[in-house]
Amino acid sequence: MAGRKAQPAFHAILLAGGSGTRFWPLSRQDKPKQFLPLTGRTSLLAETWRRVRALAPPSRIWVVAPKRLEARVRAVLPQLRADNLVLEPSPRDTGPAVGLGCAAVARRDPRAIVGVFPTDHVIPDQDEFGRAVRLAVVRAGRGALVCLGIRPDRPATGFGYLKCRRRPRKGEAVAVERFVEKPDVRRARQFLKAGNYLWNGGMFVWGVERFLRELGETEPPILDAVEAYLAGRARAWSRATKLSVDYAVMERASGVEVVPLDAGWNDVGSWDAAARLRELDPPSGLAQQSILIDSPGSAIFADARTVALVDVPGVVVVDTDDALLVVSRDQTEKVREVVEELRRRKRKDLL
């Protein structure tokens, strides 16, 4: 009697690109956010590896990264298989990056179920993350394109939203009606009150064959460029359309579902967010590195020397060997403007 058909194997693709503008001066072009120990321990990339390592062996964990970051990725992830590092010649947004990773996986395992995870997020609850991914794998095995959606705890305007067919409950998958762009405060409050909206966390699970088929239908230039690049035609990469994976596939596909993720997710999108993380879970030794006197709401990121603040409330100080940043906590998004000014001044040594 014929044996039962083996279940598809789960592969994890880690996206390790980025420009490093929000976390200047600690972050630079050659050391973007995911290489920083923003939680005070290991780098965000190493934490992501550890998170997915509970779900897949190293032989089925892949990293997609810009070619310029190859050495840094290998240094942080010595367990990464040499041929599981997929290098982009240049950044072209997440659509081509995800397509490239999925096409590489499909060459080895055409039946694979793939999880796609950014490497610059913090997810403290490993167990809940694992449960959500495993449910998503089951749904993907039945043909769905699955998002991991974050249950909003505030009317945030900095995230895209997923409108669900009904209010999602923990431990179940729900159909996604549509993707919603970043709202203004009024609409964000409406979404929070309605209860059937989740933040789009940029994490996905799907059958690799299904995803590549969708990509070929919605954005054939991306799929053509990816396949040609993997076949050795390096110049073909420049023909890949610069699009996010949301625009390239997910917003135009049918059978999209979402699994709620209630695991303490934080995208750590600014120095203020990093400061809030440290307030919740201060790393050991921090008290010896910084001195804060009558400076409520202030935070210091400094390793090489002691930094002291006296009567300076509500600021973030970031001290590095070649630059010092002092920014109001409610204006940390403006750090990008510093990077833009450095570009105008052609200060490549500080970028």
KEKE-58556 format. One line per 10 residues: number of its first residue (from 1); for each residue x, y, z of N, C-alpha, C. Coordinates in Angstrom, 2 decimals. Layout:
! KEKE-58556
NUM> X Y Z X Y Z X Y Z  ...
//
This chain:
! KEKE-58556
1> 0.85 -1.20 0.00 0.00 0.00 0.00 0.88 1.24 0.00  0.51 2.22 -0.81 1.31 3.44 -0.90 1.27 4.20 0.41  2.42 4.76 0.77 2.49 5.53 2.01 1.83 6.89 1.87  1.52 7.51 3.00 0.91 8.82 3.00 1.89 9.86 2.47  1.39 10.80 1.69 2.24 11.84 1.11 2.82 12.72 2.21  4.12 12.96 2.15 4.77 13.75 3.19 4.26 15.19 3.19  4.15 15.76 4.39 3.74 17.16 4.50 4.84 18.08 3.98  4.48 19.21 3.37 5.51 20.16 2.91 6.36 20.65 4.07  7.63 20.85 3.83 8.54 21.36 4.85 8.40 22.87 4.99  8.62 23.35 6.20 8.56 24.79 6.46 9.95 25.39 6.36
11> 10.08 26.46 5.56 11.31 27.23 5.42 11.05 28.65 5.91  12.03 29.28 6.51 11.92 30.67 6.96 12.86 31.55 6.14  12.32 32.66 5.64 13.12 33.65 4.91 13.21 34.90 5.77  14.42 35.30 6.11 14.65 36.50 6.91 15.08 37.63 5.99  14.39 38.76 6.07 14.72 39.92 5.24 15.66 40.83 6.02  16.88 40.99 5.51 17.91 41.72 6.26 18.43 42.93 5.50  17.54 43.61 4.78 17.94 44.85 4.12 17.68 46.05 5.00  17.79 47.24 4.43 17.51 48.46 5.20 18.59 49.50 5.00  18.19 50.76 5.23 19.11 51.87 4.97 19.71 52.49 6.23  19.09 52.26 7.38 19.68 52.74 8.62 19.49 54.21 8.92
21> 18.42 54.83 8.37 18.26 56.27 8.58 17.61 56.62 9.92  16.71 55.78 10.43 15.96 56.14 11.64 16.82 56.06 12.90  17.89 55.26 12.85 18.68 55.04 14.06 20.11 55.58 13.93  20.25 56.61 13.09 21.52 57.32 13.06 21.72 57.99 14.43  22.94 58.07 14.94 24.23 57.72 14.33 24.71 56.29 14.62  23.96 55.53 15.42 24.39 54.17 15.70 24.25 53.29 14.46  23.20 53.56 13.69 22.96 52.81 12.46 23.53 53.57 11.26  24.18 52.82 10.37 24.74 53.40 9.14 24.34 52.51 7.96  24.68 52.95 6.74 24.33 52.17 5.56 24.87 50.74 5.64  26.07 50.59 6.17 26.68 49.27 6.26 26.41 48.58 7.60
31> 25.57 49.22 8.44 25.18 48.60 9.71 23.78 49.09 10.07  22.77 48.66 9.29 21.42 49.13 9.56 20.84 48.54 10.84  19.62 48.91 11.11 18.95 48.66 12.39 19.03 47.22 12.88  18.87 46.24 11.96 18.81 44.85 12.41 20.12 44.33 12.98  21.21 45.07 12.79 22.50 44.66 13.35 22.78 45.32 14.70  21.82 46.08 15.19 22.01 46.80 16.45 21.38 46.04 17.62  22.00 46.10 18.78 21.43 45.49 19.99 20.49 46.47 20.70  19.40 46.83 20.03 18.53 47.87 20.56 17.82 47.46 21.84  17.70 46.16 22.07 17.10 45.72 23.33 18.14 45.58 24.42  19.41 45.90 24.10 20.47 45.86 25.09 21.17 44.53 25.18
41> 20.80 43.57 24.33 21.41 42.24 24.38 22.08 41.94 23.04  21.54 40.99 22.29 22.12 40.69 20.98 21.43 41.54 19.90  21.93 41.45 18.70 21.34 42.22 17.60 19.94 41.70 17.29  19.13 42.55 16.65 17.78 42.15 16.27 17.82 41.00 15.27  18.83 40.98 14.39 18.98 39.89 13.44 19.21 38.56 14.17  20.10 38.57 15.14 20.37 37.35 15.91 19.14 36.90 16.68  18.36 37.84 17.20 17.14 37.48 17.92 16.12 36.85 16.97  16.02 37.38 15.75 15.09 36.82 14.77 15.50 35.39 14.41  16.81 35.18 14.21 17.30 33.83 13.92 16.90 32.87 15.04  17.10 33.28 16.27 16.78 32.42 17.40 15.27 32.13 17.44
51> 14.47 33.11 17.08 13.02 32.93 17.09 12.59 31.89 16.04  13.10 31.98 14.84 12.67 31.04 13.79 13.39 29.70 13.92  14.52 29.69 14.62 15.26 28.44 14.81 14.41 27.43 15.59  13.45 27.91 16.37 12.54 27.01 17.08 11.52 26.38 16.14  11.44 26.90 14.91 10.44 26.42 13.95 11.05 25.67 12.77  12.34 25.86 12.53 12.98 25.23 11.37 14.46 25.03 11.67  15.07 23.98 11.11 16.51 23.78 11.29 17.30 24.78 10.45  18.59 24.98 10.73 19.39 25.93 9.94 19.37 25.65 8.44  19.23 24.38 8.06 19.21 24.05 6.63 18.00 24.63 5.91  16.97 25.05 6.69 15.77 25.61 6.07 15.52 27.06 6.51
61> 16.57 27.74 6.96 16.49 29.17 7.25 17.34 29.92 6.23  16.73 30.88 5.57 17.36 31.65 4.51 17.42 33.12 4.90  18.39 33.83 4.38 18.49 35.27 4.60 18.62 35.95 3.24  17.80 36.96 3.00 17.93 37.80 1.82 18.48 39.14 2.27  19.61 39.55 1.70 20.29 40.77 2.16 21.01 41.43 0.99  21.25 42.73 1.07 22.07 43.41 0.06 23.48 42.85 0.04  24.08 42.84 -1.12 25.42 42.28 -1.28 26.42 42.96 -0.35  26.24 44.27 -0.10 27.19 45.01 0.74 27.16 44.54 2.19  26.12 43.81 2.59 26.01 43.35 3.98 26.39 41.88 4.15  26.92 41.26 3.12 27.21 39.84 3.17 28.11 39.47 4.35
71> 29.24 40.15 4.47 30.19 39.80 5.54 29.57 40.00 6.91  28.80 41.06 7.08 28.20 41.33 8.39 27.16 40.27 8.74  26.34 39.85 7.76 25.36 38.80 8.02 26.05 37.52 8.44  27.09 37.14 7.72 27.78 35.88 8.03 28.44 35.95 9.41  28.90 37.12 9.79 29.53 37.25 11.11 28.51 37.09 12.23  27.31 37.64 12.03 26.27 37.57 13.06 25.63 36.18 13.11  25.53 35.51 11.94 24.85 34.23 11.86 25.80 33.14 11.36  26.74 32.69 12.19 27.69 31.68 11.74 27.04 30.34 11.39  25.83 30.10 11.89 25.13 28.84 11.59 24.45 28.85 10.23  24.36 30.01 9.61 23.67 30.13 8.31 24.43 29.37 7.23
81> 23.74 28.49 6.52 24.36 27.76 5.42 24.85 28.74 4.36  25.99 28.47 3.79 26.59 29.38 2.80 25.63 29.66 1.65  24.96 28.60 1.14 24.08 28.80 0.00 22.67 29.21 0.40  22.44 29.48 1.69 21.15 29.99 2.13 21.16 31.51 2.32  22.28 32.14 1.99 22.33 33.60 1.97 22.13 34.05 0.53  21.00 34.71 0.28 20.62 35.15 -1.06 20.88 36.65 -1.14  21.77 37.05 -2.03 22.25 38.44 -2.06 21.59 39.24 -3.18  21.08 40.40 -2.81 20.53 41.35 -3.79 21.66 42.26 -4.26  21.81 42.45 -5.57 22.83 43.40 -6.05 22.55 44.84 -5.61  21.25 45.17 -5.49 20.84 46.51 -5.07 19.45 46.42 -4.47
91> 19.09 47.33 -3.56 17.76 47.27 -2.96 16.68 47.69 -3.94  15.61 46.89 -4.04 14.49 47.20 -4.93 13.15 46.96 -4.23  13.12 47.19 -2.93 11.93 47.05 -2.09 11.64 45.57 -1.81  10.58 45.33 -1.03 10.35 43.97 -0.53 9.74 43.04 -1.57  9.09 43.58 -2.61 8.53 42.70 -3.63 9.60 41.86 -4.30  10.63 42.47 -4.91 11.72 41.69 -5.49 12.50 40.88 -4.45  12.70 41.43 -3.25 13.45 40.70 -2.22 12.74 39.41 -1.83  11.44 39.50 -1.59 10.67 38.31 -1.22 10.59 37.34 -2.40  10.40 37.89 -3.60 10.38 37.04 -4.79 11.68 36.28 -4.96  12.79 36.96 -4.72 14.10 36.33 -4.85 14.27 35.21 -3.82
101> 13.90 35.47 -2.59 14.01 34.45 -1.56 13.13 33.25 -1.86  11.88 33.50 -2.29 10.97 32.40 -2.58 11.44 31.58 -3.78  11.95 32.25 -4.81 12.45 31.53 -5.98 13.65 30.66 -5.63  14.50 31.16 -4.72 15.66 30.37 -4.28 15.21 29.13 -3.52  14.22 29.30 -2.63 13.70 28.16 -1.89 13.07 27.15 -2.85  12.30 27.64 -3.82 11.58 26.76 -4.74 12.53 25.90 -5.57  13.73 26.42 -5.84 14.70 25.62 -6.59 15.13 24.39 -5.81  15.16 24.49 -4.51 15.54 23.35 -3.67 14.34 22.52 -3.26  13.22 23.20 -3.00 12.05 22.49 -2.47 10.78 23.15 -3.03  10.31 22.72 -4.20 9.15 23.37 -4.84 7.86 23.27 -4.03
111> 7.77 22.32 -3.10 6.54 22.15 -2.31 6.60 22.88 -0.97  7.63 23.65 -0.75 7.85 24.26 0.57 6.74 25.22 0.97  6.49 25.28 2.27 5.73 26.37 2.89 6.77 27.34 3.43  6.60 28.61 3.13 7.61 29.61 3.46 7.03 30.66 4.41  7.79 31.00 5.44 7.47 32.15 6.28 8.44 33.27 5.99  7.95 34.48 5.83 8.78 35.65 5.52 8.75 36.58 6.73  9.94 36.91 7.26 10.00 37.67 8.50 11.03 38.79 8.39  10.64 40.04 8.68 11.64 41.10 8.82 12.56 40.79 10.00  13.75 41.35 9.97 14.72 41.06 11.04 14.95 42.26 11.95  14.07 43.25 11.88 14.26 44.45 12.71 13.08 44.67 13.66
121> 12.38 43.60 14.01 11.27 43.68 14.95 11.63 42.99 16.26  10.93 43.36 17.31 11.07 42.71 18.62 9.77 41.96 18.91  9.89 40.66 19.24 8.73 39.83 19.56 9.08 39.04 20.82  8.72 39.53 21.98 9.16 38.90 23.23 8.59 37.51 23.49  7.33 37.26 23.10 6.67 36.00 23.44 6.93 34.96 22.36  8.00 34.20 22.52 8.39 33.19 21.55 7.32 32.11 21.39  6.72 31.69 22.47 5.72 30.62 22.41 4.51 31.04 21.59  4.02 32.26 21.83 2.86 32.74 21.08 3.20 32.95 19.61  4.40 33.43 19.34 4.86 33.58 17.96 4.84 32.22 17.26  5.37 31.20 17.93 5.39 29.87 17.35 4.00 29.34 17.07
131> 3.07 29.56 18.01 1.70 29.08 17.80 1.05 29.76 16.59  1.26 31.07 16.46 0.67 31.80 15.34 1.25 31.33 14.01  2.56 31.13 13.95 3.19 30.68 12.71 2.72 29.28 12.35  2.60 28.40 13.33 2.17 27.03 13.03 0.74 27.00 12.49  -0.13 27.84 13.03 -1.48 27.93 12.48 -1.43 28.48 11.05  -0.60 29.49 10.83 -0.47 30.04 9.48 0.04 28.99 8.50  0.94 28.13 8.95 1.47 27.06 8.09 0.34 26.11 7.68  -0.55 25.79 8.62 -1.69 24.92 8.31 -2.56 25.56 7.24  -2.86 26.83 7.40 -3.72 27.53 6.44 -3.02 27.66 5.08  -1.73 27.92 5.10 -0.98 28.01 3.85 -0.96 26.67 3.14
141> -0.91 25.58 3.90 -0.96 24.25 3.31 -2.27 23.97 2.60  -3.29 24.75 2.93 -4.60 24.60 2.28 -4.81 25.65 1.19  -3.73 26.37 0.86 -3.78 27.27 -0.29 -3.86 28.75 0.01  -3.96 29.14 1.28 -4.11 30.56 1.61 -2.77 31.29 1.57  -2.83 32.58 1.28 -1.71 33.49 1.51 -1.99 34.14 2.86  -1.12 33.91 3.84 -1.44 34.28 5.22 -0.55 35.41 5.71  -1.19 36.42 6.32 -0.47 37.50 7.01 -0.51 37.21 8.51  0.52 37.66 9.21 0.44 37.72 10.66 0.07 39.16 11.01  -1.07 39.33 11.65 -1.56 40.67 11.96 -1.44 40.98 13.43  -1.09 42.20 13.74 -0.88 42.61 15.14 -2.15 43.29 15.65
151> -2.64 42.83 16.78 -3.83 43.45 17.35 -3.47 44.84 17.88  -4.10 45.90 17.38 -3.71 47.25 17.78 -4.10 47.55 19.23  -3.20 48.25 19.90 -3.49 48.67 21.28 -3.61 50.19 21.39  -3.54 50.85 20.25 -3.67 52.31 20.21 -3.98 52.71 18.77  -4.50 53.92 18.55 -4.83 54.37 17.19 -3.58 54.85 16.44  -2.71 53.92 16.11 -1.44 54.27 15.48 -1.65 54.71 14.03  -0.92 55.73 13.63 -0.99 56.24 12.26 0.24 55.84 11.45  1.18 55.14 12.05 2.41 54.79 11.35 2.40 53.40 10.74  1.28 52.67 10.86 1.20 51.31 10.32 0.08 51.22 9.30  0.25 50.30 8.32 -0.85 49.90 7.49 -1.74 48.94 8.28
161> -3.00 48.82 7.87 -3.96 47.98 8.57 -4.51 46.90 7.64  -5.00 45.82 8.25 -5.69 44.76 7.54 -7.13 44.76 8.01  -8.06 45.00 7.08 -9.48 44.94 7.44 -9.93 43.48 7.33  -10.37 42.91 8.44 -10.78 41.51 8.48 -12.29 41.39 8.22  -12.69 40.25 7.69 -14.11 40.03 7.41 -14.95 40.11 8.69  -14.37 39.72 9.79 -15.02 39.84 11.09 -13.95 40.01 12.15  -14.38 40.29 13.36 -13.42 40.48 14.46 -12.62 39.19 14.66  -11.30 39.25 14.53 -10.49 38.03 14.65 -10.30 37.63 16.11  -10.37 36.32 16.33 -10.13 35.78 17.66 -8.77 35.09 17.69  -8.20 35.05 18.86 -6.91 34.39 19.03 -7.01 32.92 18.63
171> -6.01 32.45 17.90 -5.96 31.04 17.55 -6.78 30.67 16.35  -7.18 31.65 15.53 -7.91 31.33 14.31 -7.44 32.23 13.17  -7.71 31.78 11.95 -7.41 32.57 10.76 -8.70 33.17 10.23  -8.62 34.42 9.76 -9.79 35.14 9.26 -9.46 35.70 7.88  -10.45 35.75 7.00 -10.25 36.32 5.68 -9.96 37.81 5.77  -9.05 38.28 4.93 -8.73 39.71 4.83 -9.57 40.32 3.72  -10.34 41.36 4.06 -11.15 42.03 3.05 -10.31 42.96 2.20  -9.44 43.72 2.85 -8.58 44.63 2.09 -7.44 45.13 2.96  -6.41 45.60 2.28 -5.29 46.26 2.93 -5.59 47.76 2.96  -5.31 48.39 4.10 -5.62 49.81 4.28 -4.32 50.57 4.52
181> -4.13 51.66 3.79 -2.94 52.49 3.95 -2.91 53.13 5.33  -1.76 53.67 5.70 -1.62 54.34 6.99 -2.69 55.42 7.13  -3.53 55.35 8.17 -4.64 56.29 8.30 -4.25 57.54 9.07  -5.14 58.52 9.04 -4.98 59.65 9.95 -5.52 59.24 11.32  -5.38 60.12 12.30 -5.76 59.76 13.67 -7.24 59.43 13.76  -8.08 60.19 13.09 -9.53 59.95 13.17 -9.89 58.55 12.69  -9.37 58.16 11.52 -9.67 56.83 10.99 -9.04 55.73 11.84  -7.84 56.00 12.38 -7.20 55.00 13.22 -8.04 54.73 14.46  -8.66 55.76 15.01 -9.55 55.57 16.17 -10.78 54.75 15.78  -11.30 54.99 14.58 -12.44 54.21 14.10 -12.07 52.74 13.95
191> -10.87 52.48 13.42 -10.42 51.10 13.25 -10.30 50.40 14.60  -9.74 51.10 15.58 -9.56 50.52 16.91 -10.91 50.18 17.53  -11.87 51.08 17.37 -13.20 50.87 17.94 -13.93 49.73 17.24  -13.77 49.62 15.93 -14.48 48.60 15.16 -14.06 47.19 15.57  -12.79 46.99 15.86 -12.32 45.70 16.35 -11.98 44.68 15.29  -12.26 44.96 14.02 -11.95 44.00 12.96 -10.79 44.48 12.07  -9.91 45.29 12.67 -8.71 45.75 11.97 -7.47 45.32 12.76  -6.47 44.85 12.06 -5.18 44.50 12.65 -4.09 45.29 11.95  -3.00 45.54 12.66 -1.85 46.14 12.00 -1.20 45.12 11.06  -0.74 45.60 9.94 0.00 44.76 9.01 1.45 44.69 9.49
201> 1.84 43.54 10.04 3.18 43.39 10.62 4.26 43.06 9.61  3.91 42.91 8.32 4.92 42.60 7.32 5.48 41.20 7.40  4.74 40.28 8.05 5.14 38.88 8.18 4.12 38.01 7.45  4.60 37.06 6.67 3.71 36.29 5.81 4.10 34.81 5.81  3.10 33.96 5.53 3.32 32.52 5.37 2.50 32.06 4.17  3.14 31.27 3.27 2.42 30.78 2.08 3.18 29.62 1.45  2.49 28.91 0.59 3.15 27.92 -0.22 3.99 28.64 -1.27  5.24 28.23 -1.42 6.13 28.97 -2.30 5.63 28.92 -3.75  5.07 27.79 -4.14 4.55 27.66 -5.51 3.39 28.62 -5.74  2.49 28.71 -4.74 1.33 29.61 -4.86 1.80 31.06 -4.97
211> 2.75 31.46 -4.13 3.20 32.85 -4.16 3.84 33.19 -5.50  4.72 32.34 -5.99 5.40 32.63 -7.25 4.41 32.67 -8.41  3.39 31.84 -8.36 2.36 31.89 -9.40 1.63 33.24 -9.37  1.28 33.70 -8.16 0.62 35.00 -8.02 1.54 36.12 -8.52  2.81 36.06 -8.14 3.76 37.10 -8.55 3.87 37.15 -10.08  3.87 35.99 -10.72 3.93 35.96 -12.17 2.71 36.55 -12.83  1.56 36.48 -12.14 0.33 37.04 -12.70 0.20 38.54 -12.46  0.63 38.99 -11.27 0.44 40.40 -10.92 1.62 41.28 -11.33  2.84 40.78 -11.21 4.03 41.56 -11.54 5.04 40.67 -12.27  4.75 40.30 -13.51 5.67 39.43 -14.25 7.09 40.00 -14.40
221> 7.29 41.33 -14.49 8.68 41.81 -14.57 9.52 41.43 -13.35  8.89 41.37 -12.16 9.64 40.98 -10.97 10.03 39.51 -11.05  9.07 38.66 -11.36 9.37 37.22 -11.44 10.40 36.94 -12.53  10.26 37.57 -13.69 11.22 37.35 -14.77 12.63 37.77 -14.35  12.73 38.93 -13.68 14.04 39.43 -13.25 14.65 38.52 -12.20  13.84 38.05 -11.27 14.32 37.16 -10.21 14.84 35.85 -10.79  14.05 35.24 -11.68 14.46 33.97 -12.26 15.73 34.12 -13.10  15.81 35.21 -13.86 17.00 35.43 -14.69 18.22 35.67 -13.82  18.06 36.41 -12.74 19.19 36.68 -11.84 19.70 35.39 -11.22  18.79 34.54 -10.76 19.20 33.27 -10.17 19.84 32.34 -11.20
231> 19.50 32.55 -12.47 20.10 31.74 -13.54 21.47 32.25 -13.96  21.91 33.34 -13.32 23.26 33.84 -13.60 23.32 35.10 -14.42  22.17 35.65 -14.79 22.16 36.89 -15.58 21.99 38.07 -14.64  23.09 38.52 -14.07 23.06 39.51 -12.99 22.40 40.82 -13.40  22.57 41.22 -14.65 22.02 42.51 -15.09 20.49 42.53 -15.09  19.89 41.35 -15.11 18.43 41.28 -15.14 17.80 41.85 -13.88  18.56 41.87 -12.78 18.00 42.35 -11.51 17.47 43.78 -11.62  18.12 44.61 -12.38 17.71 46.01 -12.49 16.35 46.17 -13.17  15.84 45.10 -13.79 14.54 45.18 -14.46 13.39 44.85 -13.50  13.71 44.44 -12.29 12.66 44.14 -11.30 12.01 45.45 -10.84
241> 10.68 45.49 -10.91 9.95 46.69 -10.50 10.14 46.94 -9.00  10.39 48.18 -8.64 10.53 48.54 -7.23 9.14 48.66 -6.61  8.74 47.61 -5.89 7.43 47.59 -5.25 7.51 46.80 -3.95  6.68 47.18 -2.99 6.56 46.36 -1.78 5.83 45.08 -2.13  6.00 44.05 -1.31 5.30 42.79 -1.56 3.79 42.97 -1.39  3.38 43.93 -0.58 1.95 44.22 -0.45 1.37 44.68 -1.78  2.01 45.70 -2.39 1.53 46.21 -3.67 1.69 45.17 -4.78  2.82 44.47 -4.77 3.14 43.55 -5.86 2.19 42.36 -5.91  1.81 41.85 -4.75 1.01 40.62 -4.72 -0.20 40.70 -3.80  0.04 40.97 -2.52 -0.97 40.70 -1.51 -2.27 41.49 -1.71
251> -2.18 42.74 -2.12 -3.38 43.55 -2.28 -4.20 43.13 -3.49  -3.61 42.36 -4.39 -4.32 41.97 -5.61 -4.67 40.49 -5.64  -4.28 39.76 -4.61 -4.49 38.32 -4.60 -5.82 37.97 -3.93  -6.34 36.80 -4.28 -7.50 36.26 -3.58 -7.01 35.23 -2.56  -7.92 34.86 -1.66 -7.56 33.85 -0.67 -6.53 34.32 0.34  -6.58 35.61 0.69 -5.66 36.15 1.70 -6.31 36.05 3.07  -5.59 35.51 4.03 -6.09 35.36 5.39 -5.10 36.00 6.37  -5.56 36.20 7.59 -4.68 36.75 8.62 -4.84 35.94 9.90  -3.73 35.68 10.56 -3.70 35.06 11.88 -3.27 36.14 12.88  -4.06 36.44 13.90 -3.65 37.45 14.88 -2.41 37.01 15.65
261> -1.53 37.95 15.87 -0.31 37.69 16.64 -0.33 38.58 17.88  -0.49 37.97 19.04 -0.49 38.70 20.31 0.74 38.27 21.09  1.90 38.81 20.69 3.16 38.34 21.26 4.07 39.48 21.68  3.48 40.66 21.94 4.29 41.80 22.35 5.08 42.43 21.23  4.60 42.28 19.99 5.31 42.77 18.81 5.60 44.27 18.89  6.80 44.64 18.46 7.20 46.05 18.39 8.12 46.21 17.20  7.78 47.12 16.30 8.63 47.29 15.12 9.83 48.18 15.40  9.93 48.72 16.61 11.05 49.57 17.03 11.37 50.57 15.91  10.40 51.42 15.62 10.53 52.30 14.45 11.26 53.60 14.69  11.70 53.86 15.91 12.36 55.14 16.19 13.17 55.01 17.47
271> 13.99 56.03 17.74 14.74 56.04 19.00 13.79 56.12 20.20  12.64 56.77 20.04 11.67 56.81 21.12 11.16 55.41 21.44  10.87 54.61 20.39 10.42 53.24 20.60 11.50 52.40 21.27  12.75 52.59 20.87 13.85 51.87 21.51 13.97 52.26 22.98  13.76 53.54 23.28 13.82 53.99 24.67 12.70 53.37 25.50  11.51 53.23 24.90 10.40 52.61 25.63 10.69 51.15 25.94  11.34 50.47 25.00 11.72 49.08 25.26 12.68 48.98 26.43  13.63 49.87 26.48 14.60 49.84 27.59 13.94 50.17 28.92  12.93 51.03 28.89 12.22 51.36 30.12 11.46 50.14 30.65  10.91 49.34 29.74 10.17 48.15 30.13 11.08 47.05 30.63
281> 12.27 46.94 30.01 13.19 45.84 30.36 14.63 46.35 30.30  15.06 47.10 31.32 16.41 47.67 31.27 17.49 46.60 31.21  18.43 46.70 30.28 19.52 45.72 30.22 20.46 45.87 31.41  21.06 44.78 31.82 21.98 44.82 32.94 23.19 45.67 32.59  23.68 46.41 33.56 24.85 47.25 33.33 24.53 48.65 32.85  23.24 48.89 32.48 22.90 50.21 31.94 23.12 51.31 32.97  22.83 51.01 34.23 22.98 52.03 35.26 24.41 52.50 35.40  25.39 51.64 35.10 26.78 52.01 35.21 27.26 52.84 34.02  26.54 52.74 32.88 26.97 53.43 31.67 26.40 54.84 31.57  25.30 55.12 32.25 24.60 56.39 32.10 24.26 56.98 33.46
291> 24.21 58.30 33.50 23.80 59.00 34.71 22.66 59.94 34.35  21.51 59.72 34.97 20.34 60.56 34.73 19.91 61.17 36.06  19.99 62.49 36.16 19.61 63.19 37.38 18.52 64.21 37.04  17.36 64.06 37.66 16.23 64.96 37.41 15.98 65.14 35.91  15.99 64.03 35.19 15.78 64.05 33.73 14.74 63.00 33.35  13.51 63.16 33.83 12.48 62.14 33.57 12.19 62.01 32.08  11.97 60.77 31.65 11.64 60.53 30.24 12.82 60.58 29.31  14.01 60.76 29.82 15.19 60.80 28.96 15.84 59.42 28.91  16.58 59.19 27.83 17.26 57.90 27.65 18.62 58.14 27.01  19.58 57.31 27.39 20.95 57.44 26.87 21.36 56.11 26.25
301> 21.88 56.18 25.03 22.47 55.02 24.36 23.94 55.33 24.15  24.77 54.76 24.98 26.21 55.03 24.92 26.95 53.83 25.49  27.99 53.42 24.81 28.78 52.27 25.26 30.21 52.63 25.60  30.81 53.53 24.83 32.24 53.77 24.96 32.57 54.65 26.16  31.67 55.53 26.52 31.98 56.44 27.64 30.71 56.76 28.41  30.90 57.27 29.61 29.77 57.63 30.45 29.18 58.95 29.98  27.86 58.99 29.89 27.14 60.21 29.53 26.21 60.55 30.69  26.21 61.83 31.09 25.37 62.27 32.19 24.41 63.36 31.73  23.17 63.27 32.20 22.18 64.30 31.95 21.68 64.82 33.30  21.63 66.14 33.42 21.13 66.78 34.63 20.05 67.77 34.26
311> 18.84 67.53 34.75 17.72 68.43 34.52 17.44 68.62 33.02  17.47 67.52 32.27 17.17 67.55 30.83 16.10 66.48 30.57  14.83 66.82 30.72 13.78 65.82 30.56 13.44 65.57 29.09  12.95 64.35 28.81 12.32 64.04 27.54 13.21 64.06 26.32  14.46 63.64 26.44 15.34 63.58 25.27 15.96 62.19 25.15  16.44 61.89 23.93 17.25 60.70 23.70 18.64 61.18 23.30  19.65 60.62 23.94 21.05 60.92 23.61 21.69 59.65 23.07  22.31 59.76 21.90 23.02 58.63 21.30 24.45 59.06 21.04  25.37 58.39 21.71 26.78 58.77 21.63 27.58 57.67 20.93  28.28 58.04 19.85 29.15 57.10 19.14 30.54 57.72 19.00
321> 31.45 56.96 18.40 32.83 57.44 18.27 32.94 58.72 17.45  32.08 58.88 16.43 32.25 60.01 15.52 31.06 60.95 15.44  30.02 60.71 16.24 28.85 61.59 16.18 28.06 61.50 17.47  27.37 62.59 17.77 26.53 62.67 18.97 25.16 63.20 18.54  24.11 62.49 18.94 22.75 62.91 18.63 22.03 63.23 19.92  21.35 64.38 19.96 20.46 64.74 21.05 19.14 65.14 20.39  18.06 64.42 20.71 16.78 64.66 20.06 15.66 64.54 21.06  14.67 65.41 20.92 13.49 65.34 21.77 12.76 64.03 21.51  12.26 63.39 22.54 11.63 62.08 22.38 10.40 62.13 21.49  9.71 63.25 21.46 8.52 63.32 20.62 8.83 63.77 19.19
331> 10.11 63.88 18.86 10.51 64.29 17.50 11.55 63.35 16.90  11.61 62.12 17.38 12.69 61.24 16.92 12.55 60.86 15.44  11.35 60.99 14.86 11.20 60.71 13.43 12.04 61.67 12.58  12.37 62.83 13.14 13.14 63.83 12.38 14.61 63.46 12.23  15.04 62.37 12.85 16.43 61.94 12.69 16.74 61.70 11.22  15.74 61.30 10.45 15.93 61.12 9.00 16.41 62.41 8.33  15.94 63.55 8.85 16.33 64.83 8.27 17.83 65.10 8.48  18.37 64.58 9.59 19.81 64.71 9.82 20.57 63.94 8.74  20.10 62.73 8.45 20.75 61.91 7.43 20.66 62.60 6.06  19.51 63.19 5.76 19.36 63.91 4.49 20.32 65.09 4.40
341> 20.50 65.80 5.53 21.43 66.92 5.55 22.87 66.45 5.35  23.21 65.33 5.95 24.56 64.78 5.76 24.79 64.40 4.30  23.75 63.90 3.64 23.88 63.58 2.21 24.09 64.84 1.39  23.35 65.89 1.75 23.53 67.16 1.03 24.94 67.69 1.21  25.50 67.47 2.40 26.86 67.94 2.66 27.93 66.95 2.18  27.47 65.83 1.60 28.37 64.81 1.06 29.30 64.25 2.13  28.72 64.05 3.33 29.48 63.49 4.44 29.34 61.96 4.43  29.94 61.33 3.45 29.84 59.87 3.33 30.44 59.16 4.53  31.37 59.83 5.22 32.00 59.21 6.38 31.02 59.04 7.53  29.89 59.75 7.50 28.90 59.66 8.59 27.62 58.96 8.17
351> 27.58 58.41 6.97 26.35 57.76 6.47 26.45 56.25 6.56
//
